[in-house]
């Protein structure tokens, strides 16, 4: 797992006169957060394994503006959006994938009104597509055989955009046992990070949201809490630590599950 | 036509007129909101209304309350057919004018009676559940004083109305048995005939007294209850339908882009724009547009219709991650505050004219920053609402005003925003390091 992985940038590709099949929008968390970088790498490995011609924007990528918008800073959001749209349109990009449901939601739903029209997929949808098209085969019966896996729905993937099946279909490919929490799919409970809560202390209360959610997840006795959002990942990982259950329960992104199942 | 018919007609016109007047005030208040276009996708909207409002699809997510509510809802709708007969009888001095329907009339009256007893039982269960049960959402901090009394009053009034309806039928049934004058043999009485042991031995004049008394109590009760709706959370029985129809159809994750901000941003990004140009003269009488919402008039009319449609069931609050973990935020309170403030603004207009400023606003006087900042924008409240109310739009619009007009936000958010502005990420990492992950092992 320690070999150097090749990540083509859009600038290089454009200089060579090439166009990628998809642009991988990494997002801030996937670029800077140490835990989330592992998810980013898992996605890249899957893209390589399926021979997908992709590129990243690298240093030309900038925050989509999602946290600014949710916090109420519409100015900053629109400034970010306009700049990103200029970059994307400058390269003539039409197809994107991302590992972050917040970037996904913003680019899919809020950029069109500002002139940015793209087809964007969450990585779970894209990977599901690769499997359906036969470009990627999952080796069942491997490391995850018989493991109990519960899926925590990210709000901006699930309720926000009605994507519930794609991440679950990936888990089902692993010969694992998918166990649902009581609050799942459209009734899923937030991890506590959305709406720019990630960047501030919670208001006074009697419990942290991530503790409430992790408690519920641990209640179904999972070996793995799977999710599809780097922020949910952070919150659930902290929650598991709060209960001192790191040895029994891991928090993993669906991309990491697939990469690991295929020994990528 | 006798004196009692004239009295009936006068009461009917007066109370129907008063109701129309009250509704016109609510309509005016809702239209104080800004415009938003919800005239698109009519087919989908009708389908959604049929499913969610007519079909109660979101109510039955919680089966006990859902089924009880369906009893009351179907009872309310169907028993109103009986009210039509009562009104015709009241105007023309007839008695059971629809009796000529024969066997069909028996079926109608029989089913009204069964529904009436189901409504009555459901209301009793709800009263017990609400006052003795330990359902957290029914005992939240916003559910004291008027909201609590309002809820109980509605249930008690419905119990009284159903009791009057069944007493009226029970007495009528016995009068029919005894062959009393004017009491035509009509209708089936599967429930009220059970009152025979109580009513059977009474004299005809006493029975007529009970029947007439219950008749008047029932119909005047309904007309008064109708006029209670506009000052009560119970107004939801009318607004539920349009409220679902006009609900947001785009993905829940999608928030509106403020167009007045887009204008400013376009100007800033336009290399041709003259930075020293004077802003265009504002049109005569134009009010400068705010960024975000401070008061109810800054919200759009659908937000305001939402507020009048809320029946304070608290399903939103019971699924709110902030509320569950003890924070001050309660999406139900956001809706109740919006309605209370709007009613206050309406009263101000009535008493002091359109331009009166009472120095108060929805933000700060009703809803505090602490409540608003606790929201994770997860949309659980929006999903849970049985009539598709959207508290989140209001929360975000108030946050926008705080941040953009009042520069009020948690200090950590100031850093976050500064980081996004300076280095394109909410954390203080240099933009040049964005691809470093690719080089790390």
Interface residues (C-beta under 8 A of the other chain):
Chain A: X2 X3 X4 X5 X7 X9 X26 X28 X30 X31 X32 X37 X40 X41 X44 X56 X58 X59 X61 X62 X63 X65 X67 X68 X69 X70 X71 X72 X73 X74 X75 X76 X78 X79 X80 X82 X105 X108 X109 X110 X113 X114 X155 X156 X159 X160 X161 X162 X186 X187 X188 X189 X190 X192 X193 X194 X195 X196 X197 X198 X199 X200 X201 X202 X203 X204 X205 X206 X207 X208 X209 X211 X212 X213
Chain B: X250 X251 X252 X253 X254 X255 X257 X258 X261 X262 X264 X265 X266 X268 X269 X291 X292 X319 X321 X322 X324 X325 X326 X327 X328 X329 X370 X373 X374 X375 X376 X377 X378 X379 X380 X382 X383 X396 X399 X400 X401 X402 X403 X404 X409 X410 X412 X413 X415 X416 X417 X420 X421 X424 X425 X426 X427 X429 X431 X432 X433 X434 X435 X436 X437 X438 X439 X440 X441
